[in-house]
Amino acid sequence: MSLKYTSQHEWIAHHDGLATVGITHHAQDALGDVVFVELPEVGARFAQGDVTGVVESVKAAADVYMPVSGEIVEVNQALREEPGLANTDPLGAGWFFKVRLSDPQQLSALMDEAAYQALTH
């Protein structure tokens, strides 16, 4: 599984045409305590860069963007019930949704970990 990042602070882990998406450690740290997440509907299709949901914290609200074009195949129901998972385990249990990629080539335009670290430091 390979991890990529967006400049809007989403991560995407992809494997065999499916990908899991969430927000990065940097994003959750900047937001503070997450109190609510709005997730997309299963079956919805989004283009790369579309807003797919919202994450709200005690400090601010931020849009969640689609890293690659595709169809939502699953959302993290546990995150709806316990939004703080985005803070405590953003790269694990705090994932937002899973997507079936419609154009896997879009992954090549995303940042690897070194490039993302350079962006955030």
C-alpha positions in Angstrom: 0.0 0.0 0.0 1.3 3.4 -0.9 0.5 6.7 0.9 0.2 10.0 -0.9 -0.8 13.5 0.2 -2.6 16.6 -1.0 -1.8 20.2 -0.5 -5.2 20.5 1.3 -3.9 18.0 3.9 -5.7 14.8 3.0 -3.9 11.5 2.8 -4.8 8.7 0.5 -3.6 5.0 0.8 -4.2 3.1 -2.4 -4.2 -0.6 -3.4 -5.5 -2.3 -6.5 -7.9 0.5 -7.6 -9.3 1.2 -4.2 -8.2 3.9 -1.8 -8.8 5.1 1.7 -8.8 8.8 2.5 -8.5 10.8 5.6 -6.9 14.0 7.0 -3.2 14.2 8.0 -1.6 14.6 11.4 -0.8 18.2 10.4 -4.5 18.9 9.6 -5.9 17.5 12.8 -3.3 19.3 14.8 -4.1 22.6 13.1 -7.9 22.1 13.6 -7.7 21.0 17.3 -10.3 18.8 18.9 -12.6 17.5 16.1 -16.3 17.5 17.2 -18.2 16.7 14.0 -17.6 15.2 10.5 -19.8 15.3 7.5 -19.0 12.4 5.2 -20.1 11.8 1.6 -22.8 9.3 0.6 -21.9 5.8 -0.6 -22.3 5.7 -4.3 -21.6 9.4 -4.8 -19.1 10.3 -7.5 -16.6 13.1 -7.2 -14.0 14.7 -9.4 -10.5 15.3 -8.1 -10.6 18.5 -6.0 -14.3 18.4 -5.3 -15.4 19.0 -1.7 -16.6 15.7 -0.3 -17.4 16.7 3.3 -16.6 18.9 6.3 -14.6 18.5 9.5 -15.5 20.8 12.4 -13.4 21.4 15.4 -13.6 23.6 18.5 -11.5 26.1 16.6 -12.7 26.0 13.0 -14.4 24.1 10.1 -12.6 22.9 7.1 -13.7 21.3 3.8 -12.4 17.8 2.9 -11.4 17.5 -0.7 -11.3 14.5 -3.0 -7.7 13.6 -3.8 -8.6 11.7 -6.9 -11.7 11.2 -9.1 -13.9 8.2 -8.2 -16.9 6.7 -6.5 -17.4 6.5 -2.7 -17.7 2.8 -1.8 -17.6 3.1 2.0 -17.7 5.7 4.8 -16.3 5.4 8.3 -19.5 5.1 10.4 -17.3 5.0 13.6 -16.0 8.5 12.8 -19.6 9.9 12.7 -20.2 8.5 16.2 -16.7 9.4 17.5 -15.3 12.3 15.5 -12.3 12.5 17.9 -10.8 9.5 16.1 -9.6 12.0 13.5 -7.4 13.4 16.3 -6.3 10.2 18.1 -5.7 8.0 15.0 -5.9 10.1 11.8 -4.0 7.6 9.7 -5.8 4.6 11.1 -9.2 4.4 12.8 -9.9 8.0 11.9 -10.1 7.4 8.1 -13.0 9.2 6.3 -14.0 7.2 3.3 -13.0 4.7 0.7 -13.1 5.3 -3.0 -12.9 3.3 -6.2 -10.5 5.2 -8.4 -11.8 6.3 -11.9 -8.4 7.5 -13.0 -5.5 5.9 -11.1 -3.0 8.1 -13.1 -4.1 11.1 -10.9 -2.2 9.5 -8.0 1.1 10.4 -9.7 0.4 14.1 -9.3 0.0 13.8 -5.5 2.9 14.3 -3.0 4.9 11.6 -1.4 5.8 11.9 2.3 9.0 13.8 1.8 7.2 16.5 -0.4 4.4 16.8 2.1 6.8 17.2 5.0 8.6 19.9 3.0 5.2 21.7 2.5 4.3 21.5 6.2 7.6 22.5 7.8 
